[in-house]
C-alpha cells in the first residue's frame, strides 16, 4: 500500500509539472495563432481544439477498456505495435490520466480563450453586433460545450466497443516513434525466467 501511494505521488507531481508546462506552451501558441486569424479561421482552430480533446478522451477510455489477451497473440506473431499496445494497457491509469485529464483540461482552457478571440474578431468584422457581444459569447460557449459533451458521448461508445483496435493503432504510433527516434515508450520488457533450485540438467550427449 505504501509503495503504491509513493508511486502515485511521484506520478502526480510529474504529471502536474508536465501539465503546467504544456498549458503555458499551448496557451501562448494558440493566443499568437488566433491573433492573426479572421473569425472564420479562429472558429476552425476552435473546432480543431474540441476535436483534439474528444480524440484524446477516446484514447484514455479505450486504454481502460482494452484487454491484453488478443494483443498477446498479435505480439507472438510480431505484429508491429502490439507490444506497445500491451504496455499502454498495463499503464492504463497513467495513460488515461494524461489523455483524459491533462489534454482534456488543457483543451477546455484553450477553447475558452479561443472563444473569446473568435468573438473579438467577429465583433471587429461586424461592428454593429457589438451591442449583442454578451449574447454572442453565451451562444458560442454553449455551442462549444454541446459539441464537446456530444463528441465525448459518441467517443465513449466507440472506445468501449473498439477498445483493442484503438489501442493497437496507438501502439503502432509509438512503435513508429520508438524505431524512428530510438525511444522506448510503452515497450514491454521480457520477463526473466527463474531457474528452479535443486533441478539438475541431464548431461549433454556427445
HUCORKA-V451291 format. One record per backbone hydrogen bond with DSSP energy under -1.0 kcal/mol. NH is the residue of the N-H (numbers start at 1). CO is the residue of the C=O. E is the energy in kcal/mol with one decimal. If there is no record, write none. Layout:
# HUCORKA-V451291
nh=NH co=CO e=E
nh=NH co=CO e=E
This chain:
# HUCORKA-V451291
nh=5 co=1 e=-2.2
nh=6 co=2 e=-2.2
nh=7 co=3 e=-2.3
nh=8 co=4 e=-2.4
nh=9 co=5 e=-2.6
nh=10 co=6 e=-2.4
nh=11 co=7 e=-2.1
nh=12 co=8 e=-2.5
nh=13 co=9 e=-2.3
nh=14 co=10 e=-2.3
nh=15 co=11 e=-3.1
nh=16 co=12 e=-1.8
nh=17 co=13 e=-2.0
nh=18 co=14 e=-2.2
nh=19 co=15 e=-2.3
nh=20 co=16 e=-2.1
nh=21 co=17 e=-2.3
nh=22 co=18 e=-2.7
nh=23 co=19 e=-2.7
nh=24 co=20 e=-2.0
nh=25 co=21 e=-2.4
nh=26 co=22 e=-2.9
nh=27 co=23 e=-2.2
nh=28 co=24 e=-2.3
nh=29 co=25 e=-2.3
nh=30 co=26 e=-2.8
nh=31 co=27 e=-2.4
nh=32 co=28 e=-2.3
nh=33 co=29 e=-2.6
nh=34 co=30 e=-2.9
nh=35 co=31 e=-1.5
nh=37 co=34 e=-1.3
nh=42 co=38 e=-2.7
nh=43 co=39 e=-1.9
nh=44 co=40 e=-1.9
nh=45 co=41 e=-2.2
nh=46 co=42 e=-2.3
nh=47 co=43 e=-2.2
nh=48 co=44 e=-2.1
nh=49 co=45 e=-2.2
nh=50 co=46 e=-2.0
nh=51 co=47 e=-2.4
nh=52 co=48 e=-2.4
nh=53 co=49 e=-2.1
nh=54 co=50 e=-2.3
nh=55 co=51 e=-2.7
nh=56 co=52 e=-2.5
nh=57 co=53 e=-1.7
nh=58 co=54 e=-1.9
nh=59 co=55 e=-1.7
nh=60 co=56 e=-2.3
nh=61 co=57 e=-2.0
nh=62 co=58 e=-2.5
nh=63 co=59 e=-2.0
nh=64 co=60 e=-1.1
nh=65 co=61 e=-1.4
nh=66 co=62 e=-2.0
nh=72 co=68 e=-1.7
nh=73 co=69 e=-1.3
nh=74 co=70 e=-1.3
nh=75 co=71 e=-2.6
nh=76 co=72 e=-2.1
nh=77 co=73 e=-1.1
nh=78 co=75 e=-1.4
nh=79 co=74 e=-2.4
nh=82 co=79 e=-2.0
nh=85 co=81 e=-2.1
nh=86 co=82 e=-1.9
nh=87 co=83 e=-2.1
nh=88 co=84 e=-2.1
nh=89 co=85 e=-2.1
nh=90 co=86 e=-2.3
nh=91 co=87 e=-1.0
nh=92 co=89 e=-1.5
nh=95 co=91 e=-2.8
nh=96 co=92 e=-2.8
nh=97 co=93 e=-1.7
nh=98 co=94 e=-2.2
nh=99 co=95 e=-2.5
nh=100 co=96 e=-3.1
nh=101 co=97 e=-1.3
nh=102 co=97 e=-1.8
nh=103 co=98 e=-2.5
nh=105 co=101 e=-2.6
nh=106 co=102 e=-2.4
nh=107 co=103 e=-2.5
nh=108 co=104 e=-1.8
nh=109 co=105 e=-2.3
nh=110 co=106 e=-2.8
nh=111 co=107 e=-2.5
nh=112 co=108 e=-1.5
nh=113 co=109 e=-1.8
nh=114 co=110 e=-2.9
nh=115 co=111 e=-2.2
nh=116 co=112 e=-1.7
nh=117 co=113 e=-2.0
nh=118 co=114 e=-2.5
nh=119 co=115 e=-2.4
nh=120 co=116 e=-2.2
nh=121 co=117 e=-2.3
nh=122 co=118 e=-2.4
nh=123 co=119 e=-2.6
nh=124 co=120 e=-1.9
nh=125 co=121 e=-1.7
nh=126 co=122 e=-2.4
nh=129 co=126 e=-2.2
nh=130 co=127 e=-1.9
nh=132 co=129 e=-1.7
nh=133 co=130 e=-1.3
nh=136 co=132 e=-2.3
nh=137 co=133 e=-2.8
nh=138 co=134 e=-2.3
nh=139 co=135 e=-2.6
nh=140 co=136 e=-2.6
nh=141 co=137 e=-2.5
nh=142 co=138 e=-2.4
nh=143 co=139 e=-2.2
nh=144 co=140 e=-2.6
nh=145 co=141 e=-2.5
nh=146 co=142 e=-2.4
nh=147 co=143 e=-2.5
nh=148 co=144 e=-2.4
nh=149 co=145 e=-2.8
nh=150 co=146 e=-2.7
nh=151 co=147 e=-2.4
nh=152 co=148 e=-2.4
nh=153 co=149 e=-2.0
nh=154 co=150 e=-2.1
nh=155 co=151 e=-2.6
nh=156 co=152 e=-2.4
nh=157 co=153 e=-1.4
nh=158 co=154 e=-2.1
nh=159 co=155 e=-2.9
nh=160 co=156 e=-2.2
nh=161 co=157 e=-1.7
nh=162 co=158 e=-2.2
nh=166 co=162 e=-2.2
nh=167 co=163 e=-2.6
nh=168 co=164 e=-2.2
nh=169 co=165 e=-1.8
nh=170 co=166 e=-1.9
nh=171 co=167 e=-2.6
nh=172 co=168 e=-2.2
nh=173 co=169 e=-1.7
nh=174 co=170 e=-2.2
nh=175 co=171 e=-2.2
nh=176 co=172 e=-2.2
nh=177 co=173 e=-2.2
nh=178 co=174 e=-2.8
nh=179 co=175 e=-2.2
nh=180 co=176 e=-2.1
nh=181 co=177 e=-2.4
nh=182 co=178 e=-1.3
nh=187 co=184 e=-1.1
nh=199 co=196 e=-1.0
